[in-house]
Amino acid sequence: DFLAVYWPAVFAVATMAMMSVVDYHQCDWPPKLNLTGSQAAQFILAPVWLCTGLPTLILMPILAKVSSKHGFSPKDKLSLMWWHVNLFWFHTGCDVFSGYFQVMPVLTELYTRMSPAHSYPRWHPNRVHFDCAYFLELIIEAPFAALLVYLFLVQDHRRYLVELFALAVQFAGTVMYYAPGIMNLEHACWLSWADKACGSVWIIFPAYVFWRALSTPRNGNAKKAS
């Protein structure tokens, strides 16, 4: 039950763990690990991580406690955690600050290893599909994630409708981000495949929630879903 509800939190923590130990100086297989703690020190002390990664970690147990105290349904607990980690970490800390502005220590270098097109300036033709997706996250997806954290916290009856829209944007943005590289058979190293595997979550989860919405019988109770 824990993983079924809080897997987005585990997913976010796992990416931070990867940042801490996967040596970004090379992309060989099997991966070279840096177990000295030096990489973790690079990003943990950076203001950009303190504004994104730290709130992600601190608010996880707080949101979990609040949702349990007020009797949120399992699907609402899951959605609350999904939008929380997307707001602070995946949309902002990862894609906006590491992929678009490229100011997050360690993860910026890992993004370049995953997709060497990141070595070009922003909006260069070789990486314009990435920047379109990042800009979408900056102006649409991250603000909607913030809105949805609020809507789920207050159990607003409009939360499911707004969530479906935001998930559709995530789904479309993910297709836009990965489709060019897949169609052109682009591959740099094992991190390229790891990136695509992680990115598939933004296809699978929106599709799952859409299917769940279609499968749920209408009972007139939009305020409290069982």
Secondary structure, DSSP 8 states (H G I E B T S, - for coil): -HHHHHHHHHHHHHHHHHHHHB-TT---SS--B--SSHHHHHHHTSHHHHTTHHHHHHHHHHHHHHHHHTT--HHHHHHHHHHHHIIIIIIIIIIIIIIIS--STTHHHHHHHH-GGGGS-TT-TTTHHHHHHHHHIIIIIHHHHHHHHHHHHTT-TTHHHHHHHHHHHHHHHHHHHHHHHHHTT---SHHHHHHHHHHTHHHHHHHHHHHHHHHS---S--SS--
